[in-house]
Amino acid sequence: MVGVAASDVLNVRAGPGVKYEVKQTLQPDQGCIVQTGECRRNWVHIKANGETGWVNRRYLAIIH
């Protein structure tokens, strides 16, 4: 996760856009986020903490 202030959270949404409900929030220091492969414009389907949802790709970094 990148670009999220230490005092902020990353919203994981039910669908690919801000109009969808927030399913969970992730703290900047939280563990790994896994991309599931599906992307829609600037939104990426992810799995974190055993749940799936959508986040804006600008807050993700690829780690090999």
N, C-alpha and C positions, 0 to 999 in steps of 0.2 A: 504494500500500500504506500503510495506517495502523495504528497500535496495535501495531506490532512493535518491540520494543526494539532498539537498535543492536547489542546483543550476541546477538540471537536471530535466528531464521529463520522464514519462512513455509513450512509444509509444503504441497506440492501432491500431492493424493492420487489414487489410481486411480478412486475412486468418491466419492459424496456422503456421507461420514461418516468418523469417526475409526477405524472398524474396517477401512477400506481401506488398502492399503500406500501408503507415501510414494514417489511417483515421482521427485520432485525437491524441492529446497529453494531458496527465493529469499531473498537477502540484502535487508535493508531499503532499501539504496541502489541496488538493481538497477533496470534499466529498466522499460519499460512492460509492463503486463499487460492483455490484451484479453479482455473478456467475450464468449463465443461465443453468448450468448443463452439457454442452457438454465439453469434454476434448479430446485433441489429443496429446499424448505424454506429452511434457512439456508445452503445450499451453492450455489455458482456455478461453472459450467463455464467454464474460462478457457484461454487460450493464452499461454504465456510461453516464451521461448527456443526457439521452434519445436516445443514439445511442448504437449499438452493435458492437463488434469487438473482437479481440483476443489479449491476453497478455501472456507473459511468467509467469508461475505459481510461479517462484522464487520471484516475486515482490508482491505477494499477501499473506495476512495473514487471517486466519479464525477468525471472531469475532462472538461470540454467544450472 
